[in-house]
């Protein structure tokens, strides 16, 4: 009469695993918000800081780039540093997500969140 009820144990395991994964994802997201990456350009003349979630948090600019006739160069260096910080943030986040999925025994190309 209760044939097939053994599958409920498997379902319970799946639900518990999903809850654990959700908790680990939340923990990772909090870590990434507190992790800072630094992008730079112009051999370090311009540096941009961002969280590993990609939120720009600051810019450091060497005053030597503020030459009125070099305005476009300064703008390009600033933009390049921001893009570098965003790229590093994305790479850090993806690396941590791959580590998380690997720790859970999921395939390396498994995409989270769903």
N, CA and C atoms as an extended XYZ file, in Angstrom:
342
Properties=species:S:1:pos:R:3:atomname:S:1:resname:S:1:resid:I:1 pbc="F F F"
N         0.811       -1.192        0.000 N   UNK     1
C         0.000        0.000        0.000 CA  UNK     1
C         0.862        1.267        0.000 C   UNK     1
N         1.996        1.254        0.685 N   UNK     2
C         2.863        2.416        0.730 CA  UNK     2
C         4.072        2.240       -0.159 C   UNK     2
N         3.914        1.459       -1.210 N   UNK     3
C         5.017        1.290       -2.144 CA  UNK     3
C         5.413        2.638       -2.716 C   UNK     3
N         6.701        2.827       -2.878 N   UNK     4
C         7.170        4.077       -3.448 CA  UNK     4
C         7.409        5.149       -2.410 C   UNK     4
N         7.037        4.904       -1.167 N   UNK     5
C         7.242        5.901       -0.114 CA  UNK     5
C         8.723        6.072        0.206 C   UNK     5
N         9.537        5.076       -0.180 N   UNK     6
C        10.976        5.194        0.043 CA  UNK     6
C        11.538        6.396       -0.695 C   UNK     6
N        10.883        6.826       -1.732 N   UNK     7
C        11.308        7.990       -2.485 CA  UNK     7
C        11.218        9.274       -1.677 C   UNK     7
N        10.395        9.293       -0.629 N   UNK     8
C        10.276       10.479        0.201 CA  UNK     8
C        11.577       10.770        0.936 C   UNK     8
N        12.307        9.711        1.306 N   UNK     9
C        13.599        9.904        1.952 CA  UNK     9
C        14.554       10.609        1.020 C   UNK     9
N        14.525       10.209       -0.255 N   UNK    10
C        15.376       10.865       -1.239 CA  UNK    10
C        14.970       12.328       -1.429 C   UNK    10
N        13.680       12.571       -1.410 N   UNK    11
C        13.179       13.928       -1.568 CA  UNK    11
C        13.604       14.787       -0.374 C   UNK    11
N        13.565       14.204        0.810 N   UNK    12
C        13.983       14.922        2.016 CA  UNK    12
C        15.460       15.269        1.916 C   UNK    12
N        16.259       14.336        1.436 N   UNK    13
C        17.688       14.589        1.261 CA  UNK    13
C        17.910       15.710        0.258 C   UNK    13
N        17.144       15.671       -0.829 N   UNK    14
C        17.277       16.719       -1.850 CA  UNK    14
C        16.901       18.081       -1.286 C   UNK    14
N        15.833       18.141       -0.517 N   UNK    15
C        15.394       19.406        0.056 CA  UNK    15
C        16.439       19.930        1.049 C   UNK    15
N        17.007       19.035        1.841 N   UNK    16
C        18.031       19.447        2.798 CA  UNK    16
C        19.260       19.958        2.051 C   UNK    16
N        19.644       19.249        0.977 N   UNK    17
C        20.796       19.681        0.180 CA  UNK    17
C        20.528       21.047       -0.457 C   UNK    17
N        19.313       21.270       -0.920 N   UNK    18
C        18.957       22.551       -1.528 CA  UNK    18
C        19.026       23.672       -0.488 C   UNK    18
N        18.569       23.405        0.721 N   UNK    19
C        18.633       24.409        1.777 CA  UNK    19
C        20.087       24.720        2.145 C   UNK    19
N        20.916       23.686        2.208 N   UNK    20
C        22.335       23.893        2.501 CA  UNK    20
C        22.994       24.718        1.401 C   UNK    20
N        22.654       24.402        0.139 N   UNK    21
C        23.207       25.145       -0.986 CA  UNK    21
C        22.773       26.603       -0.916 C   UNK    21
N        21.525       26.841       -0.571 N   UNK    22
C        21.024       28.211       -0.466 CA  UNK    22
C        21.772       28.962        0.632 C   UNK    22
N        22.014       28.309        1.755 N   UNK    23
C        22.740       28.952        2.855 CA  UNK    23
C        24.173       29.259        2.437 C   UNK    23
N        24.804       28.339        1.733 N   UNK    24
C        26.173       28.557        1.271 CA  UNK    24
C        26.230       29.676        0.237 C   UNK    24
N        25.220       29.747       -0.616 N   UNK    25
C        25.156       30.819       -1.616 CA  UNK    25
C        25.030       32.179       -0.926 C   UNK    25
N        24.196       32.255        0.088 N   UNK    26
C        24.012       33.512        0.814 CA  UNK    26
C        25.313       33.916        1.506 C   UNK    26
N        25.994       32.935        2.093 N   UNK    27
C        27.275       33.205        2.749 CA  UNK    27
C        28.307       33.698        1.735 C   UNK    27
N        28.338       33.052        0.571 N   UNK    28
C        29.271       33.471       -0.481 CA  UNK    28
C        28.963       34.888       -0.942 C   UNK    28
N        27.699       35.197       -1.137 N   UNK    29
C        27.319       36.549       -1.566 CA  UNK    29
C        27.759       37.595       -0.550 C   UNK    29
N        27.622       37.282        0.730 N   UNK    30
C        28.061       38.219        1.768 CA  UNK    30
C        29.584       38.376        1.735 C   UNK    30
N        30.300       37.268        1.526 N   UNK    31
C        31.755       37.340        1.424 CA  UNK    31
C        32.167       38.206        0.242 C   UNK    31
N        31.497       38.034       -0.889 N   UNK    32
C        31.852       38.777       -2.099 CA  UNK    32
C        31.578       40.261       -1.937 C   UNK    32
N        30.568       40.606       -1.150 N   UNK    33
C        30.293       42.024       -0.891 CA  UNK    33
C        31.404       42.651       -0.058 C   UNK    33
N        32.077       41.842        0.753 N   UNK    34
C        33.152       42.345        1.590 CA  UNK    34
C        34.540       42.167        0.985 C   UNK    34
N        34.629       41.482       -0.151 N   UNK    35
C        35.910       41.248       -0.802 CA  UNK    35
C        36.170       42.380       -1.786 C   UNK    35
N        37.352       42.966       -1.707 N   UNK    36
C        37.694       44.095       -2.571 CA  UNK    36
C        38.741       43.665       -3.591 C   UNK    36
N        38.513       44.034       -4.839 N   UNK    37
C        39.488       43.825       -5.901 CA  UNK    37
C        39.928       45.207       -6.381 C   UNK    37
N        41.148       45.274       -6.910 N   UNK    38
C        41.672       46.549       -7.397 CA  UNK    38
C        42.067       46.394       -8.854 C   UNK    38
N        41.495       47.241       -9.696 N   UNK    39
C        41.879       47.299      -11.100 CA  UNK    39
C        42.771       48.502      -11.294 C   UNK    39
N        43.688       48.393      -12.218 N   UNK    40
C        44.560       49.540      -12.460 CA  UNK    40
C        44.866       49.714      -13.935 C   UNK    40
N        45.328       50.910      -14.238 N   UNK    41
C        45.748       51.227      -15.600 CA  UNK    41
C        46.889       52.234      -15.511 C   UNK    41
N        47.556       52.423      -16.651 N   UNK    42
C        48.653       53.385      -16.696 CA  UNK    42
C        49.757       53.036      -15.716 C   UNK    42
N        50.083       51.741      -15.627 N   UNK    43
C        51.135       51.253      -14.717 CA  UNK    43
C        50.887       51.712      -13.281 C   UNK    43
N        49.613       51.692      -12.891 N   UNK    44
C        49.266       52.029      -11.517 CA  UNK    44
C        48.947       53.489      -11.274 C   UNK    44
N        48.954       54.314      -12.304 N   UNK    45
C        48.615       55.729      -12.116 CA  UNK    45
C        47.160       55.909      -11.714 C   UNK    45
N        46.302       55.005      -12.183 N   UNK    46
C        44.888       55.049      -11.830 CA  UNK    46
C        44.497       53.681      -11.298 C   UNK    46
N        43.863       53.674      -10.126 N   UNK    47
C        43.404       52.427       -9.508 CA  UNK    47
C        41.939       52.571       -9.148 C   UNK    47
N        41.179       51.527       -9.436 N   UNK    48
C        39.762       51.511       -9.097 CA  UNK    48
C        39.513       50.319       -8.175 C   UNK    48
N        38.774       50.567       -7.092 N   UNK    49
C        38.424       49.509       -6.151 CA  UNK    49
C        36.948       49.163       -6.328 C   UNK    49
N        36.676       47.856       -6.261 N   UNK    50
C        35.300       47.385       -6.369 CA  UNK    50
C        35.133       46.155       -5.489 C   UNK    50
N        33.894       45.907       -5.082 N   UNK    51
C        33.625       44.656       -4.377 CA  UNK    51
C        33.658       43.539       -5.415 C   UNK    51
N        33.790       42.312       -4.943 N   UNK    52
C        33.788       41.173       -5.871 CA  UNK    52
C        32.408       40.983       -6.495 C   UNK    52
N        31.422       41.717       -6.018 N   UNK    53
C        30.095       41.715       -6.634 CA  UNK    53
C        30.007       42.753       -7.749 C   UNK    53
N        31.087       43.549       -7.926 N   UNK    54
C        31.141       44.505       -9.018 CA  UNK    54
C        30.781       45.938       -8.673 C   UNK    54
N        30.511       46.231       -7.408 N   UNK    55
C        30.160       47.598       -7.013 CA  UNK    55
C        31.427       48.431       -6.853 C   UNK    55
N        31.543       49.487       -7.627 N   UNK    56
C        32.691       50.381       -7.558 CA  UNK    56
C        32.671       51.107       -6.218 C   UNK    56
N        33.803       51.056       -5.482 N   UNK    57
C        33.841       51.664       -4.152 CA  UNK    57
C        34.833       52.815       -4.035 C   UNK    57
N        35.741       52.956       -4.985 N   UNK    58
C        36.684       54.058       -4.890 CA  UNK    58
C        37.652       54.105       -6.050 C   UNK    58
N        38.264       55.261       -6.213 N   UNK    59
C        39.250       55.482       -7.270 CA  UNK    59
C        40.415       56.251       -6.673 C   UNK    59
N        41.635       55.815       -6.994 N   UNK    60
C        42.854       56.536       -6.612 CA  UNK    60
C        43.526       56.985       -7.898 C   UNK    60
N        43.812       58.288       -7.988 N   UNK    61
C        44.402       58.849       -9.204 CA  UNK    61
C        45.670       59.601       -8.846 C   UNK    61
N        46.746       59.232       -9.515 N   UNK    62
C        48.003       59.954       -9.335 CA  UNK    62
C        47.824       61.342       -9.940 C   UNK    62
N        48.137       62.406       -9.197 N   UNK    63
C        47.916       63.768       -9.699 CA  UNK    63
C        48.701       64.106      -10.966 C   UNK    63
N        49.725       63.340      -11.284 N   UNK    64
C        50.531       63.645      -12.470 CA  UNK    64
C        49.750       63.496      -13.776 C   UNK    64
N        48.613       62.818      -13.743 N   UNK    65
C        47.860       62.653      -14.994 CA  UNK    65
C        46.948       63.849      -15.284 C   UNK    65
N        46.863       64.792      -14.363 N   UNK    66
C        45.986       65.944      -14.563 CA  UNK    66
C        46.693       67.087      -15.278 C   UNK    66
N        46.948       66.843      -16.526 N   UNK    67
C        47.529       67.865      -17.394 CA  UNK    67
C        46.414       68.237      -18.364 C   UNK    67
N        46.007       69.500      -18.394 N   UNK    68
C        44.861       69.890      -19.221 CA  UNK    68
C        44.928       69.390      -20.669 C   UNK    68
N        46.098       69.394      -21.251 N   UNK    69
C        46.197       68.953      -22.639 CA  UNK    69
C        46.078       67.426      -22.768 C   UNK    69
N        46.119       66.706      -21.652 N   UNK    70
C        46.038       65.241      -21.651 CA  UNK    70
C        44.713       64.754      -21.071 C   UNK    70
N        43.680       65.570      -21.154 N   UNK    71
C        42.380       65.230      -20.577 CA  UNK    71
C        41.866       63.884      -21.079 C   UNK    71
N        41.941       63.633      -22.369 N   UNK    72
C        41.437       62.377      -22.926 CA  UNK    72
C        42.225       61.179      -22.417 C   UNK    72
N        43.524       61.347      -22.239 N   UNK    73
C        44.349       60.259      -21.712 CA  UNK    73
C        43.909       59.930      -20.291 C   UNK    73
N        43.697       60.952      -19.466 N   UNK    74
C        43.246       60.741      -18.088 CA  UNK    74
C        41.903       60.024      -18.067 C   UNK    74
N        40.970       60.449      -18.905 N   UNK    75
C        39.657       59.797      -18.972 CA  UNK    75
C        39.784       58.342      -19.378 C   UNK    75
N        40.639       58.064      -20.362 N   UNK    76
C        40.854       56.687      -20.810 CA  UNK    76
C        41.456       55.825      -19.703 C   UNK    76
N        42.409       56.388      -18.962 N   UNK    77
C        43.035       55.642      -17.868 CA  UNK    77
C        42.025       55.328      -16.764 C   UNK    77
N        41.181       56.299      -16.449 N   UNK    78
C        40.158       56.084      -15.424 CA  UNK    78
C        39.186       54.993      -15.867 C   UNK    78
N        38.714       55.091      -17.084 N   UNK    79
C        37.786       54.090      -17.604 CA  UNK    79
C        38.436       52.705      -17.641 C   UNK    79
N        39.682       52.632      -18.057 N   UNK    80
C        40.385       51.346      -18.123 CA  UNK    80
C        40.542       50.729      -16.734 C   UNK    80
N        40.832       51.545      -15.729 N   UNK    81
C        40.969       51.032      -14.369 CA  UNK    81
C        39.638       50.496      -13.846 C   UNK    81
N        38.554       51.209      -14.144 N   UNK    82
C        37.227       50.751      -13.715 CA  UNK    82
C        36.883       49.431      -14.391 C   UNK    82
N        37.127       49.333      -15.682 N   UNK    83
C        36.838       48.095      -16.401 CA  UNK    83
C        37.686       46.936      -15.867 C   UNK    83
N        38.942       47.222      -15.524 N   UNK    84
C        39.817       46.195      -14.982 CA  UNK    84
C        39.293       45.713      -13.629 C   UNK    84
N        38.837       46.625      -12.795 N   UNK    85
C        38.278       46.251      -11.491 CA  UNK    85
C        37.017       45.406      -11.670 C   UNK    85
N        36.164       45.792      -12.609 N   UNK    86
C        34.941       45.031      -12.857 CA  UNK    86
C        35.259       43.635      -13.377 C   UNK    86
N        36.260       43.539      -14.239 N   UNK    87
C        36.675       42.239      -14.778 CA  UNK    87
C        37.200       41.352      -13.649 C   UNK    87
N        38.032       41.916      -12.788 N   UNK    88
C        38.579       41.150      -11.668 CA  UNK    88
C        37.475       40.731      -10.703 C   UNK    88
N        36.493       41.591      -10.511 N   UNK    89
C        35.364       41.256       -9.636 CA  UNK    89
C        34.595       40.068      -10.208 C   UNK    89
N        34.322       40.106      -11.494 N   UNK    90
C        33.605       39.007      -12.148 CA  UNK    90
C        34.392       37.712      -12.053 C   UNK    90
N        35.693       37.781      -12.312 N   UNK    91
C        36.538       36.585      -12.243 CA  UNK    91
C        36.568       36.012      -10.829 C   UNK    91
N        36.673       36.875       -9.824 N   UNK    92
C        36.707       36.422       -8.431 CA  UNK    92
C        35.395       35.757       -8.066 C   UNK    92
N        34.293       36.365       -8.450 N   UNK    93
C        32.975       35.812       -8.139 CA  UNK    93
C        32.791       34.459       -8.817 C   UNK    93
N        33.144       34.370      -10.091 N   UNK    94
C        33.001       33.105      -10.812 CA  UNK    94
C        33.897       32.022      -10.218 C   UNK    94
N        35.103       32.387       -9.839 N   UNK    95
C        36.028       31.438       -9.231 CA  UNK    95
C        35.455       30.891       -7.924 C   UNK    95
N        34.887       31.771       -7.111 N   UNK    96
C        34.311       31.333       -5.842 CA  UNK    96
C        33.064       30.481       -6.066 C   UNK    96
N        32.278       30.811       -7.073 N   UNK    97
C        31.095       30.010       -7.384 CA  UNK    97
C        31.509       28.611       -7.846 C   UNK    97
N        32.555       28.518       -8.668 N   UNK    98
C        33.035       27.210       -9.112 CA  UNK    98
C        33.550       26.396       -7.931 C   UNK    98
N        34.239       27.074       -7.008 N   UNK    99
C        34.724       26.375       -5.820 CA  UNK    99
C        33.543       25.864       -5.010 C   UNK    99
N        32.511       26.682       -4.850 N   UNK   100
C        31.331       26.298       -4.087 CA  UNK   100
C        30.631       25.103       -4.716 C   UNK   100
N        30.427       25.143       -6.033 N   UNK   101
C        29.747       24.028       -6.691 CA  UNK   101
C        30.608       22.768       -6.634 C   UNK   101
N        31.927       22.931       -6.732 N   UNK   102
C        32.824       21.778       -6.627 CA  UNK   102
C        32.766       21.168       -5.243 C   UNK   102
N        32.707       22.002       -4.214 N   UNK   103
C        32.603       21.509       -2.837 CA  UNK   103
C        31.309       20.736       -2.622 C   UNK   103
N        30.286       21.079       -3.400 N   UNK   104
C        28.999       20.399       -3.269 CA  UNK   104
C        28.921       19.154       -4.143 C   UNK   104
N        29.973       18.896       -4.908 N   UNK   105
C        29.971       17.729       -5.780 CA  UNK   105
C        29.222       17.942       -7.081 C   UNK   105
N        28.974       19.205       -7.427 N   UNK   106
C        28.272       19.511       -8.676 CA  UNK   106
C        29.282       19.645       -9.812 C   UNK   106
N        28.850       19.451      -11.050 N   UNK   107
C        29.775       19.598      -12.182 CA  UNK   107
C        30.367       21.003      -12.245 C   UNK   107
N        31.580       21.111      -12.745 N   UNK   108
C        32.298       22.398      -12.803 CA  UNK   108
C        31.535       23.449      -13.599 C   UNK   108
N        30.774       23.043      -14.613 N   UNK   109
C        30.060       24.013      -15.441 CA  UNK   109
C        28.626       24.264      -14.958 C   UNK   109
N        28.301       23.762      -13.761 N   UNK   110
C        26.973       23.979      -13.192 CA  UNK   110
C        26.808       25.440      -12.845 C   UNK   110
N        25.723       26.045      -13.300 N   UNK   111
C        25.513       27.488      -13.104 CA  UNK   111
C        24.609       27.747      -11.904 C   UNK   111
N        25.100       28.590      -10.997 N   UNK   112
C        24.320       29.043       -9.855 CA  UNK   112
C        24.310       30.568       -9.905 C   UNK   112
N        23.321       31.243       -9.430 N   UNK   113
C        22.030       30.698       -9.077 CA  UNK   113
C        21.296       30.229      -10.319 C   UNK   113
N        20.252       29.450      -10.090 N   UNK   114
C        19.563       28.767      -11.187 CA  UNK   114
C        18.972       29.716      -12.175 C   UNK   114
